[in-house]
Amino acid sequence: MNIAQYLDSTYLKTPAQAGISESETLQKDKDLTQEAIDNGIFAVMIRPDYVSEIKKYIQERNSNVVVGTVIGFHEGTCSVEEKLTEASKAIRDGADELDFVINYNAYLKGDLELVEREFVQCTQLCIQHHKIAKWIIEIAALNDGQIADLTKRISRWAEENFPESNLSDIFVKSSTGFYETTGGKPNGATFEGIKIMLDHAGKLSVKAAGGVRTPEDAKKMIDMGVKRIGTSSALALIKNQSASEGY
Ligand SMILES: O=C[C@H](O)COP(=O)(O)O
């Protein structure tokens, strides 16, 4: 199995979070992109501010590495209108794939109308522009029943609103990788959480992200049915795969 073709290689820290400048952040994104080009990695996943520069970088090198970005990152609490504005700009800047953080706080408060509205309007925008839409549900913030319920609802909203579309271009994604847990609880993709998502996603695809660090774990998730893995350790993961397979 060539894991690289399943990977979204991710760098999502803001300059302030990393304690570096904007130009240093752009350089990190360029380095990540060059790694992706050199190693057959499917996509890079970066902050919206850097999409246009990275798209240009990829085009200048005649590469088909895909550019993904995040919307409403990382808490998902901004309004539907703000998500639409951010997503429209990312599409204009050249993003191929948009990973939205769903308003899981609104879901937890029972405001399903708001969550459905943002899902439908933002996914519609992506479909109109032939972009992949991924919806991060932040499984560390949910219990097992809520993971199942929210995944099922997203799948149903997609079937009801976009019956003519290729529903496998819409993803449910596990985690931002930025959620703060306590007591050593994992903040990202767990096998248990991913299994629940896969069992309830219907025709939608599933992306595992957050804390995926070994080729063994990535392979196991792909074998389970995951279509994409988001990780900030993409290169290490590929190198370890090569080493363990004796290349
Ligand atoms: O969307 C991808 C995540 O931010 C990746 O999380 P990670 O840094 O734990 O690999």
The ligand as an SDF file (V2000), in Angstrom:
LIG
                    3D

 10  9  0  0  0  0  0  0  0  0999 V2000
   -5.9820   18.2960   10.2120 O   0  0  0  0  0  0  0  0  0  0  0  0
   -4.9760   17.7570   10.6010 C   0  0  0  0  0  0  0  0  0  0  0  0
   -4.4710   17.8230   11.9810 C   0  0  0  0  0  0  0  0  0  0  0  0
   -4.1710   19.1180   12.3830 O   0  0  0  0  0  0  0  0  0  0  0  0
   -3.2860   16.9710   12.1130 C   0  0  0  0  0  0  0  0  0  0  0  0
   -3.0660   16.7400   13.4590 O   0  0  0  0  0  0  0  0  0  0  0  0
   -1.6370   16.2680   13.9800 P   0  0  0  0  0  0  0  0  0  0  0  0
   -0.8110   17.5200   14.0740 O   0  0  0  0  0  0  0  0  0  0  0  0
   -1.9130   15.6900   15.3260 O   0  0  0  0  0  0  0  0  0  0  0  0
   -1.0610   15.2870   13.0240 O   0  0  0  0  0  0  0  0  0  0  0  0
  1  2  2  0
  2  3  1  0
  3  4  1  0
  3  5  1  0
  5  6  1  0
  6  7  1  0
  7  8  2  0
  7  9  1  0
  7 10  1  0
M  END
$$$$
